Amino acid sequence: MELGKLIAPELKELLTDEPSAVRELATEFHPQDVADSLLEIDSAAVARALLSFPLEYSAQVFERLEEEKQVAVARELGIDSTVNIVSEMDADEVVGFFRLLPEPIVSKLLGRLAKVDPVTAAEVQELTQYGEYTAGGMMTSEFVEVPVGATVDETLNELRRNAALGLEVLDVVFVMDAGQKVVGYVPLRKLLMSQPGAPISEVMHHDLVSVPPEMDQEEVARTMARYDLNALPVVDQNGIMLGLITADDVIDVAMEEADEDAQRMGAIEPIEESYLSVSFWTYFRKRAPWLMVLFVGGFFTTTAMEVFSPILTSMTQLAFYVPLLISAGGNSGSQSATMIIRGLAVGDIDHGDALKVVRREVAQGVLLGLGLGMVGVIRALMGNDGMEMAALVGVTIVSIVTIGCTVGAVLPLILSRFGVDPATSSTPFIATLVDVLGIVVYLSLARLMLSGLAGIQVFG
């Protein structure tokens, strides 16, 4: 991105004064750096730049532009120039771009694409039948395949032929039987180390890991990480290979999911665009509803304190410890929630582990609470608040931290069980819930443990 910002002024000047010189950038800079530089330039100038580049290079730059910029640039390019560029892109990248556009525009583009590149158009139509966030929606339909009766030499020749056609994935070949079912695969490294005349059936690996087209993209990412794969085949129920998911696609998914979870955990409706590209009012609308929910949730904390106001009025030093105690609960709950949400996301935890998780977090809460409670007791004694107050602070901290750990662990599990993104149980929500419970526990214990408050009626 930094290099992109550096070359942006030069590119803008060239587009104005010497458009023909722009073509030279294709031999000097990576397409990603040029795409970054074009973010600083208006869409009409970006369109002129893409028309100046070699077509294949333009496609590489275009597919790296941010989604909002892609749409704006396509509008400047027009139907014919846009089709020429997308015809050089992989089918899965084209599908991603088409999903940003209105249906009438997609129909026009697809119709023109069918005339310019019928193979890519057919692949795009096939991929659009799958959901956007599924294995089918992520895959590319281009991969190298050979029949099970081929030899190593014939397989290498097939690789060379596909390399000349610009195929993306060349480090693995898939082996098909007579019914076009995938029966194995061969890494390029093993091909190079094998005898040219050896049958591919003797060289191939049989331990094929594959996924169905309807699998959710998060599960796809977990599968690739679990088996340490660079490419993952997508097969239908009959074992026929439909396409291939590559590591770069999964990296994109992982980054998207991480961004979404991070925003949800901050109580913000997920924003796909970059911080500075999203409009001010869109950003406001994404934040305001959640802040309002959290603000209203804070009413319960106020209500709890009002209910126990006779106790707070009778012994004012109780109020001094409220921020300390509820923050301990909120922090412990946030820690537990973060670990459980991550565990659910990467597949380390499933719903069958709920009892184990609860037992573990209760034990953690008690142990952590004892440690914090000892510090709290020392603080109360140093403040000359007396042994009774010190004991109250210690017992309350143990109780609140245990509650915080338990709530922080249980809430994501419950939400996940009902199909809700567990990241929705974000830090602010956990903190708000634990605050309320903490106030109730603290002041209830105060009424029971402090002899001077024994005669006070909480509700009157």
C-alpha positions in Angstrom: 0.0 0.0 0.0 2.9 2.4 0.8 4.4 1.8 -2.6 1.0 2.4 -4.2 0.7 5.8 -2.5 4.2 6.7 -3.7 3.5 6.0 -7.4 0.0 7.5 -7.4 1.2 11.1 -8.1 3.4 9.9 -10.9 0.7 7.8 -12.4 -1.8 10.7 -12.3 0.7 13.0 -14.0 1.3 10.4 -16.7 -2.4 9.9 -17.4 -2.7 13.7 -17.9 0.4 14.5 -19.8 1.7 11.3 -21.4 -0.9 8.5 -21.5 1.2 6.3 -23.7 3.9 6.0 -21.0 1.5 4.5 -18.6 1.9 1.2 -20.4 5.5 0.9 -19.2 4.3 0.6 -15.6 3.1 -3.0 -16.4 6.8 -4.1 -16.6 7.9 -2.2 -13.6 5.3 -2.7 -10.8 3.3 -5.5 -9.4 -0.4 -5.3 -10.2 -1.3 -4.9 -6.5 1.0 -1.8 -6.2 -0.7 -0.3 -9.2 -4.2 -1.1 -7.8 -3.2 0.6 -4.6 -2.1 3.6 -6.4 -5.3 3.8 -8.4 -7.3 4.1 -5.2 -6.0 7.7 -4.9 -7.2 8.6 -8.4 -10.8 9.3 -9.7 -12.6 6.5 -11.5 -12.5 8.1 -14.9 -8.7 8.3 -14.8 -8.5 4.7 -13.5 -10.5 3.6 -16.5 -8.1 5.4 -18.8 -5.2 3.7 -17.1 -6.7 0.2 -17.5 -7.3 0.9 -21.2 -3.6 1.9 -21.5 -2.3 -1.3 -20.0 -1.9 -4.7 -21.8 -5.2 -6.5 -21.4 -4.0 -9.3 -19.2 -2.3 -6.8 -16.9 -5.4 -4.7 -16.7 -7.4 -7.7 -15.6 -4.9 -8.4 -12.8 -5.1 -4.8 -11.6 -8.9 -4.6 -11.9 -9.5 -7.7 -9.8 -7.3 -6.2 -7.0 -9.3 -3.0 -6.8 -11.7 -2.5 -3.9 -15.2 -3.6 -4.6 -16.7 -0.1 -4.6 -13.9 1.1 -6.9 -14.5 -1.8 -9.3 -18.1 -0.9 -9.8 -17.3 2.8 -10.3 -14.5 2.0 -12.8 -16.7 -0.5 -14.7 -19.3 2.3 -15.1 -16.6 4.5 -16.7 -15.3 1.7 -18.9 -18.7 0.7 -20.4 -20.0 -2.7 -21.3 -17.5 -3.7 -24.1 -14.3 -2.6 -22.3 -15.4 -4.2 -19.0 -16.2 -7.5 -20.8 -12.7 -7.5 -22.5 -11.1 -7.1 -19.1 -13.2 -9.7 -17.2 -12.6 -12.2 -20.0 -8.9 -12.3 -18.8 -9.9 -12.9 -15.2 -10.5 -16.3 -13.5 -14.1 -17.3 -13.4 -14.4 -17.1 -9.6 -13.1 -13.5 -9.7 -15.6 -12.6 -12.4 -18.4 -14.1 -10.3 -17.3 -12.0 -7.3 -17.4 -8.9 -9.4 -20.8 -9.7 -11.0 -22.3 -10.1 -7.5 -21.6 -6.4 -6.9 -23.8 -5.4 -9.9 -27.5 -5.1 -10.5 -29.1 -8.1 -12.3 -29.8 -6.2 -15.6 -26.2 -5.2 -15.9 -25.0 -8.7 -15.1 -27.2 -10.1 -17.9 -25.8 -7.7 -20.4 -22.2 -8.4 -19.4 -22.8 -12.1 -19.4 -24.4 -12.0 -22.9 -21.4 -10.0 -24.3 -18.9 -12.3 -22.4 -20.5 -15.4 -24.0 -19.6 -13.9 -27.5 -16.0 -12.9 -26.5 -15.1 -15.9 -24.3 -17.9 -18.6 -24.2 -15.8 -20.9 -22.0 -15.4 -18.3 -19.2 -19.1 -17.3 -19.6 -20.2 -20.9 -19.1 -17.9 -21.3 -16.1 -19.4 -18.1 -14.6 -22.9 -19.3 -15.1 -22.1 -22.6 -13.4 -20.5 -20.9 -10.4 -23.3 -18.4 -9.9 -25.7 -21.3 -9.0 -23.8 -21.7 -5.7 -24.2 -19.4 -2.7 -21.7 -16.6 -2.3 -20.3 -17.9 1.0 -20.0 -21.6 0.1 -17.3 -23.8 -1.3 -19.1 -23.7 -4.7 -19.1 -19.9 -4.6 -15.3 -19.8 -3.9 -14.0 -22.4 -6.3 -12.5 -22.0 -9.7 -13.5 -24.5 -12.4 -10.0 -24.6 -13.9 -7.7 -27.4 -12.9 -5.4 -29.9 -14.4 -6.8 -33.4 -14.8 -5.6 -36.6 -16.5 -7.2 -40.1 -16.9 -6.2 -42.9 -14.6 -4.5 -44.7 -17.5 -2.1 -41.8 -18.2 1.7 -42.0 -17.7 3.9 -39.5 -15.9 5.3 -38.2 -19.1 1.8 -37.6 -20.5 0.8 -35.9 -17.3 3.8 -33.5 -17.5 2.8 -32.7 -21.1 -0.7 -31.9 -20.0 0.8 -29.6 -17.3 2.8 -27.8 -20.0 -0.2 -27.4 -22.2 -2.2 -25.8 -19.3 0.7 -23.6 -18.3 0.7 -22.2 -21.8 -3.0 -21.4 -21.4 -2.3 -19.4 -18.2 -3.9 -21.8 -15.8 -3.6 -20.7 -12.2 -2.9 -24.0 -10.3 -0.1 -26.1 -11.7 1.4 -27.7 -8.6 -1.1 -30.5 -8.4 -2.8 -32.8 -11.0 -6.1 -34.7 -10.3 -6.7 -38.2 -11.7 -10.1 -39.2 -13.1 -11.5 -42.6 -13.8 -13.6 -43.5 -16.8 -16.7 -42.0 -15.2 -15.0 -38.7 -14.5 -14.8 -39.4 -10.8 -11.7 -38.0 -9.1 -9.8 -41.0 -7.6 -6.5 -39.4 -6.6 -4.0 -36.6 -7.1 -0.3 -36.1 -7.9 1.8 -33.2 -6.6 4.2 -31.6 -9.2 7.1 -32.5 -7.0 6.3 -36.2 -7.1 5.8 -36.1 -10.9 9.3 -34.6 -11.4 10.8 -37.3 -9.2 9.0 -40.2 -11.0 10.1 -42.2 -14.1 8.5 -40.7 -17.3 6.9 -44.0 -18.3 5.5 -44.9 -14.9 1.7 -45.2 -14.8 0.1 -42.3 -13.0 -2.0 -44.8 -11.0 1.1 -46.0 -9.3 2.4 -42.5 -8.5 -0.8 -40.8 -7.4 -2.0 -40.3 -3.8 -5.3 -41.9 -2.9 -5.9 -40.0 0.4 -7.9 -37.2 -1.4 -9.5 -34.6 0.9 -12.5 -32.9 -0.7 -15.5 -30.8 0.2 -19.1 -30.6 -1.1 -20.1 -27.4 -3.0 -22.6 -26.3 -0.3 -20.1 -26.3 2.6 -19.8 -23.0 4.3 -16.6 -21.0 3.5 -15.5 -20.9 7.2 -15.6 -24.7 7.3 -13.7 -24.8 4.0 -11.0 -22.6 5.5 -10.8 -24.9 8.6 -10.5 -28.0 6.4 -7.6 -26.5 4.4 -5.8 -25.4 7.5 -6.4 -28.8 9.2 -4.9 -30.8 6.3 -2.3 -28.1 5.4 -3.5 -28.0 1.7 -2.7 -25.5 -1.0 -5.6 -26.6 -3.1 -8.9 -28.3 -2.1 -11.1 -30.1 -4.7 -14.9 -29.6 -4.6 -16.8 -32.7 -5.6 -20.5 -33.5 -6.0 -22.3 -36.4 -4.3 -21.3 -38.7 -7.1 -17.6 -37.9 -6.6 -17.3 -35.9 -9.8 -14.9 -32.9 -9.4 -16.6 -29.6 -9.9 -13.8 -27.2 -9.2 -10.9 -26.2 -7.0 -10.4 -23.9 -4.1 -7.0 -22.3 -3.8 -5.0 -21.1 -0.8 -5.3 -17.4 -1.9 -9.1 -17.7 -1.9 -9.0 -19.1 1.7 -6.7 -16.3 2.8 -9.2 -13.8 1.6 -12.0 -15.6 3.4 -10.0 -15.8 6.6 -9.3 -12.0 6.5 -12.9 -11.2 5.8 -14.1 -13.4 8.7 -11.5 -12.0 11.0 -12.5 -8.4 10.1 -16.2 -9.2 10.6 -15.6 -10.9 14.0 -13.4 -8.1 15.1 -16.1 -5.5 14.3 -18.9 -7.6 15.9 -16.8 -8.0 19.0 -16.6 -4.2 19.1 -20.4 -4.0 18.8 -20.3 -2.6 15.2 -22.3 -4.0 12.3 -19.7 -5.4 9.9 -18.4 -3.0 7.3 -16.8 -4.5 4.2 -15.2 -1.3 2.8 -12.1 0.2 4.3 -12.4 2.8 7.1 -11.8 5.8 4.9 -13.8 4.7 1.9 -17.1 4.1 3.8 -19.3 7.2 4.0 -19.7 9.1 7.2 -23.4 8.4 7.6 -23.0 4.7 6.7 -20.4 4.4 9.4 -22.8 6.2 11.8 -25.7 3.8 11.0 -23.4 0.8 11.6 -22.5 2.1 15.1 -25.5 3.9 16.4 -28.0 0.9 16.8 -25.6 -1.2 18.8 -24.5 1.7 21.0 -28.2 2.3 21.7 -28.8 -1.3 22.6 -25.8 -1.2 25.0 -27.0 2.1 26.4 -30.4 0.7 27.1 -28.7 -2.4 28.6 -27.0 0.0 31.0 -30.4 0.9 32.4 -30.4 -2.5 34.2 -27.3 -1.6 36.0 -28.8 1.7 37.1 -32.0 -0.1 38.1 -30.1 -2.6 40.2 -28.3 0.2 42.1 -31.7 1.9 42.6 -33.1 -1.2 44.1 -30.3 -1.4 46.6 -30.1 2.3 47.2 -31.0 1.9 51.0 -27.8 -0.1 51.4 -25.7 2.4 49.4 -27.1 5.3 51.4 -26.5 3.6 54.8 -22.9 2.8 54.0 -21.4 5.1 51.4 -18.0 3.4 51.1 -19.8 0.5 49.4 -20.0 2.8 46.3 -16.3 3.3 46.2 -15.7 -0.4 45.3 -18.4 -0.7 42.6 -16.1 0.3 39.6 -13.4 -2.0 40.8 -15.6 -5.0 41.3 -17.7 -4.8 38.1 -14.6 -4.2 36.0 -13.1 -7.5 37.3 -16.2 -9.3 36.2 -16.4 -7.6 32.8 -12.7 -8.2 32.1 -12.8 -11.9 33.0 -16.0 -12.4 31.0 -14.4 -10.8 28.0 -11.4 -13.0 28.2 -13.5 -16.2 28.3 -15.7 -15.0 25.5 -12.7 -14.2 23.3 -11.2 -17.7 23.8 -14.5 -19.5 23.3 -15.4 -17.5 20.1 -11.9 -18.3 18.7 -12.3 -21.9 19.6 -15.7 -22.1 17.8 -14.2 -20.3 14.8 -11.3 -22.6 14.3 -13.1 -25.8 15.2 -11.3 -26.5 18.5 -14.7 -26.4 20.4 -18.1 -27.7 19.4 -21.4 -27.9 21.1 -20.7 -31.3 22.5 -17.9 -29.7 24.6 -20.3 -27.3 26.5 -20.1 -29.2 29.8 -16.3 -29.4 29.7 -16.1 -25.7 28.8 -18.4 -24.7 31.7 -16.5 -26.8 34.2 -13.2 -25.4 33.0 -14.4 -21.8 33.2 -16.0 -22.1 36.6 -12.7 -23.5 37.9 -10.8 -20.8 36.2 -13.2 -18.2 37.6 -12.7 -19.5 41.2 -8.9 -19.6 40.9 -8.6 -16.2 39.2 -11.1 -14.7 41.7 -9.1 -15.9 44.7 -6.0 -14.3 43.3 -7.8 -11.0 42.6 -9.7 -11.3 45.8 -6.5 -11.4 47.9 -5.4 -8.1 46.3 -8.9 -6.6 46.9 -8.8 -7.6 50.6 -5.4 -5.9 51.0 -6.7 -2.8 49.3 -9.7 -2.6 51.7 -7.5 -3.1 54.7 -5.0 -0.5 53.5 -8.0 1.9 53.2 -8.9 1.3 56.9 -12.4 0.0 55.9 -12.3 -2.8 58.4 -12.2 -6.6 58.3 -15.9 -7.0 57.4 -15.6 -4.7 54.4 -12.4 -6.5 53.3 -14.1 -9.9 53.6 -17.0 -8.5 51.5 -14.7 -7.3 48.8 -12.9 -10.6 48.7 -16.0 -12.8 48.5 -17.6 -10.5 45.9 -14.6 -10.6 43.6 -14.5 -14.4 43.7 -18.2 -14.5 42.9 -18.2 -11.9 40.2 -15.1 -13.3 38.4 -16.6 -16.8 38.5 -19.8 -15.4 37.1 -18.0 -13.4 34.4 -16.0 -16.4 33.2 -19.1 -18.6 33.1 -21.3 -16.1 31.3 -18.4 -15.2 28.9 -18.1 -18.9 28.0 -21.8 -19.9 27.9 -23.2 -17.0 25.9 -21.2 -17.7 22.7 -22.0 -21.4 22.9 -25.7 -20.7 23.2 -25.7 -18.2 20.3 -23.7 -20.6 18.1 -26.2 -23.4 19.0 -29.0 -21.3 17.5 -27.1 -20.4 14.4 -26.2 -16.9 15.5 -22.6 -15.7 15.0 -21.0 -16.1 18.4 -19.0 -12.9 17.9 -22.3 -11.1 18.4 -21.8 -11.8 22.1 -19.1 -9.2 22.0 -17.1 -7.7 24.8 -19.5 -4.8 25.4 -22.5 -7.2 25.7 -20.7 -9.5 28.1 -19.5 -6.6 30.1 -23.0 -5.1 30.4 -24.6 -8.4 31.5 -21.8 -9.1 34.0 -22.1 -5.5 35.3 -25.8 -6.1 36.3 -25.1 -9.4 37.8 -22.1 -8.0 39.7 -24.1 -5.2 41.2 -26.8 -7.6 42.4 -24.2 -10.0 43.9 -22.2 -7.3 45.6 -25.0 -5.5 47.3 -26.8 -8.7 48.2 -23.7 -9.9 49.9 -23.3 -6.6 51.6 -26.7 -6.9 53.1 -25.9 -10.4 54.4 -22.3 -9.9 55.6 -22.2 -6.4 57.1 -23.7 -6.4 60.5 -24.5 -2.7 60.4 -26.8 -3.2 57.5 -28.6 -6.3 58.9 -31.8 -4.4 59.6 -32.1 -2.6 56.3 -35.0 -3.6 54.0 -33.9 -3.6 50.3 -37.3 -2.9 48.8 -38.6 -0.3 51.3 
